[in-house]
Amino acid sequence: MPTSKSGDGRDGSRTSTAASTAVSALGLRKSYGDKTVLDGIDLRIPTGSVFALLGQNGAGKTTAVKILSTLVPADGGQAQVAGHDLTADPQAVRAAIGVTGQFSAVDGLITGEENMLLMADLHHLTKAEGRRVAAQLLDRFDLTDAAKKPASTYSGGMRRRLDIAMTLVGDPRIIFLDEPTTGLDPRSRHTMWQIIRELVTTGVTVLLTTQYLEEADQLADRIAVLHNGHIAAEGTPEQLKRLVPGGHVRLRFTDPTAYRTAAGTQPHATRDDDALALHLPSDGTQRELRAILDQLDTAGIEADELTVHTPDLDDVFFALTADTTLPHQTAQATQTKETVR
């Protein structure tokens, strides 16, 4: 399981680490009959971050969310959410979290405002406080004009915004979003992304499950890929992309003589004579780029265009879930590298 940097191991350091961790799990297991869904997964989600769980349908993403939100019990392992033990103090866990599932919990037979007030009642807010919070959240999610209309008349994007607004009535510090943009059009999806980004700026921690790899790439500080009940890999989006071979640097020239000279300095490059371009295998680190540029400088050559191409999350996902190439690994264990473009 990935761990944060620690000091000298004294109690103060451990307390600091615990305080900076919103969700932690160790050896979490869950089976349904003969089907093992989670086979001892470890998680550590820093406070105030977006953590994405990726996986094929049936990989266990929703099961993990249900366990961490106390909706179903785990068969084994330990977990803490907002500093509370999942088994020993589930009520405290529920008080600290908000959950938005794959399908909207909005009641279409009542208005948006009535949905909000219903949630306020469930959180035992006074009527005055409930109306204040409802009005504030409806305004925040640009739903004030539609507040008096039946939720059944809302578009998919509006219903999703209302769903998250309802989740925020209890002022949770941790939010589980289980595929929140499923079924939304691209514009509504981007609006939802902006909402999630704004939530994190207020210190809220978001655990996101999604089937959209671009979504994870855009939003997540860290990503874990679930496969066959295990965490196949975990790290930042950039770290995960470096697990897959295929990155390269493309050098393009306008001068044919410079192109031919450069090709002579790069024996491992793939040539594109028509485009006057060289493709060099590279992971795009500063060290590798500097070495390439130094070789060109020594030869007195300057490329007209340099671009770095790295694998995307689609490549990572397919490689990790193909059962063929990459072992289970944690990207955090690899050396952190910078990409220069």
Residue pairs with C-beta under 8 A, 6 or more apart in sequence:
1 26
1 42
1 43
1 44
2 42
2 44
2 234
2 235
2 330
2 332
2 333
3 17
3 44
4 17
4 20
4 21
4 44
4 46
6 13
6 14
6 17
7 13
7 16
18 83
19 47
19 83
20 46
20 47
21 44
21 45
21 46
21 47
21 80
22 45
22 46
22 47
22 48
22 49
22 81
22 82
22 173
22 174
22 205
23 43
23 44
23 45
23 51
23 68
23 79
23 80
23 81
23 82
23 174
23 205
23 207
24 43
24 44
24 45
24 79
24 80
25 41
25 42
25 43
25 44
25 68
25 77
25 78
25 79
25 80
26 42
26 77
26 78
26 79
27 40
27 41
27 42
27 76
27 77
27 78
28 38
28 40
28 41
28 42
28 43
28 64
28 67
28 74
28 76
28 77
28 78
28 79
29 36
29 38
29 39
29 40
29 41
29 74
29 75
29 76
29 77
30 36
30 37
30 38
30 60
30 63
30 67
30 72
30 74
30 75
31 37
31 75
36 229
37 58
37 60
37 63
37 229
38 60
38 63
38 64
38 67
38 74
38 229
39 228
39 229
39 230
40 76
40 77
40 229
40 230
41 60
41 64
41 77
41 226
41 229
41 230
41 231
42 231
43 51
43 64
43 224
43 231
45 51
45 205
45 207
45 222
46 205
46 221
46 222
47 203
47 205
48 200
48 203
48 204
48 205
49 200
49 205
49 206
49 221
49 222
50 196
50 200
50 205
50 206
50 208
50 219
50 220
50 221
51 205
51 206
51 207
51 208
51 220
51 221
51 222
51 223
51 224
52 208
52 209
52 210
52 215
52 216
52 219
52 220
52 222
52 223
52 224
53 61
53 64
53 65
53 207
53 208
53 209
53 210
53 223
53 224
53 226
54 61
54 209
54 210
54 213
54 216
54 223
54 224
54 225
54 226
54 313
54 317
55 61
55 209
55 225
55 226
55 227
55 321
56 227
56 321
57 211
59 226
59 227
60 226
60 229
61 178
61 179
61 209
61 226
62 102
62 178
62 179
62 209
63 72
64 209
64 226
65 71
65 99
65 176
65 178
65 207
65 209
66 72
67 73
67 74
67 79
67 86
68 79
68 81
68 86
68 176
68 207
69 81
69 93
69 94
69 97
69 99
69 176
70 86
70 90
70 93
70 94
71 99
73 87
74 86
78 85
78 86
78 87
79 85
79 86
80 86
81 93
81 96
81 97
81 174
82 92
82 93
82 96
82 97
82 173
82 174
84 90
84 92
84 93
84 96
86 93
95 170
96 172
96 173
96 174
97 172
97 173
97 174
97 175
97 176
98 167
98 168
98 170
98 172
98 174
98 175
98 176
99 167
99 175
99 176
99 178
100 163
100 164
100 167
100 175
100 176
100 177
100 178
100 180
101 178
102 178
102 179
102 182
104 159
104 160
104 162
104 163
105 163
105 166
106 112
106 115
106 151
106 154
106 159
106 162
106 163
106 166
107 114
107 115
107 118
107 151
108 150
108 151
108 152
109 150
109 151
109 152
110 118
110 150
110 151
111 147
111 148
111 149
111 150
111 151
112 138
112 143
112 146
112 147
112 148
112 149
112 151
112 154
112 158
112 162
113 134
113 138
113 147
113 148
115 151
115 162
115 166
116 130
116 133
116 134
116 137
116 138
116 147
116 162
116 165
116 166
116 169
117 130
117 131
117 134
119 166
119 169
119 170
120 129
120 130
120 131
120 133
120 134
120 169
121 130
123 169
123 170
125 133
125 169
130 169
133 169
134 169
135 144
137 165
137 168
137 169
138 144
138 147
138 165
140 165
141 161
141 162
141 164
141 165
141 195
142 161
143 158
143 161
143 162
143 165
146 153
146 154
146 158
151 159
151 162
154 162
155 188
156 183
156 184
156 185
156 188
157 184
157 185
157 187
157 188
157 191
157 192
160 180
160 181
160 184
160 188
160 192
161 191
161 192
161 195
163 180
164 175
164 177
164 180
164 192
164 195
167 175
168 175
172 204
173 203
173 204
173 205
174 204
174 205
174 206
174 207
175 199
175 204
175 205
175 206
175 207
176 207
177 196
177 206
177 207
177 208
177 209
178 209
179 209
179 210
179 211
180 192
180 196
180 208
180 210
181 188
181 189
181 192
181 193
181 210
181 212
181 215
182 211
184 192
189 212
189 215
193 215
193 218
193 219
196 206
196 208
196 219
197 219
199 206
200 206
206 219
208 215
208 216
208 219
208 220
210 216
213 312
213 313
213 314
213 317
214 313
216 223
216 237
216 313
217 237
217 312
217 313
220 237
221 236
222 234
222 235
222 236
223 234
223 235
223 236
223 237
223 240
223 313
224 231
224 233
224 234
225 231
225 232
225 233
225 234
225 240
225 316
225 317
225 320
225 321
226 232
227 320
227 321
228 323
230 328
231 328
231 330
232 320
232 321
232 326
232 328
232 329
233 240
233 243
233 316
233 320
233 326
233 328
233 329
233 330
233 331
234 330
234 331
234 332
235 330
235 331
235 332
235 334
236 331
237 313
238 337
238 339
239 331
239 332
239 334
239 336
239 337
240 313
240 316
240 331
241 247
241 310
241 311
241 312
241 313
241 315
241 316
242 283
242 310
242 331
242 334
242 337
243 316
243 319
243 320
243 326
243 329
243 331
243 334
244 311
244 315
244 316
244 319
244 326
245 311
246 311
246 315
247 281
247 282
247 283
247 284
247 308
247 309
247 310
247 311
248 279
248 280
248 281
248 282
248 309
249 279
249 280
249 282
249 284
249 288
249 289
249 292
249 306
249 307
249 308
249 309
250 277
250 278
250 279
250 280
250 305
250 306
250 307
250 308
250 309
251 262
251 266
251 269
251 277
251 278
251 280
251 292
251 296
251 303
251 305
251 306
252 275
252 276
252 277
252 303
252 304
252 305
252 306
252 307
253 259
253 262
253 276
253 277
253 303
253 304
254 276
254 304
255 276
255 304
256 276
258 301
258 302
259 276
259 277
259 278
261 299
261 301
262 278
262 296
262 299
262 301
262 303
263 269
263 271
263 278
264 299
265 295
265 296
265 298
265 299
265 301
266 278
266 280
266 292
266 295
268 280
268 281
269 278
269 279
269 280
270 278
270 279
270 280
271 277
271 278
271 279
272 278
272 279
280 292
282 288
282 289
282 292
282 308
283 310
283 337
284 308
284 309
284 310
284 337
284 339
284 340
284 341
285 337
285 338
285 339
285 340
286 338
286 340
289 306
289 308
289 340
293 306
296 302
296 303
307 341
308 339
308 340
308 341
310 339
319 325
319 326
320 326
